[in-house]
């Protein structure tokens, strides 16, 4: 079984190979280590190796890890899970990024609850690129309206777009869905929004995501191993 260091190195190698294959520079890609359900000591170990960006799906777990790892000064926390209204304060106070914005109400609460002494909270709008009714995310047609509203809110900084594509092994279908997110970014940029982040790609499909324009890949199991959820 690979050590945490070996697994992390392996993912770095995959990112480098993917960038070479599509003539991109590795400096264009941020690796987000998705540490949900894994202990804070695993995060600390990766931090000591040089990993800086970590993703959490649950607000309370984010809060407890942020408190435990407060001495890791330049650690960057990303909230990447569904966010309920009653959990926004924890995220507003602890996270540096939120990737799953698809409702105006959630953005309004984050804006109101973001402490004034902290930098602006970086946001990505989650787009439903597969059209699945069960999938979270805003439709591409509604993006500009939501983006315009968020840019008027204090203590928030709109940075990019995020997607969770259909669960499929069909590379052609996945590529088309990644391309939808890229086209959404281009359309927003044409309308004056300065978006520099495309959060797409996970353990199984990061190469395909990078080939289609991803700037941030969210990798959990390929680094930390299989998750063990509490019963």
Buried (B, 14 or more C-beta within 10 A) or exposed (E): EEEBEEBBBEBBEBBEEBBEEEEBEBEEBBBBBBBBBBEBEBBBBBBEEEBBBBBBBBBEBBBBBBEBBEEBEEBBBBBBBBBEEEBBBBBBBBBBBBBBBBBBEBBBBBBEBBEEEEEBBBBBBBBBBBEEEEBBBBEBEBBBEBBBEBBEBEBBBBBBBBBBBBEEEEEEEBBBBBEBBBEBBEEBEEEEBEBEBBBBBBBBBBBBBBBBBBBBBBBBEBBBBEEEEEE
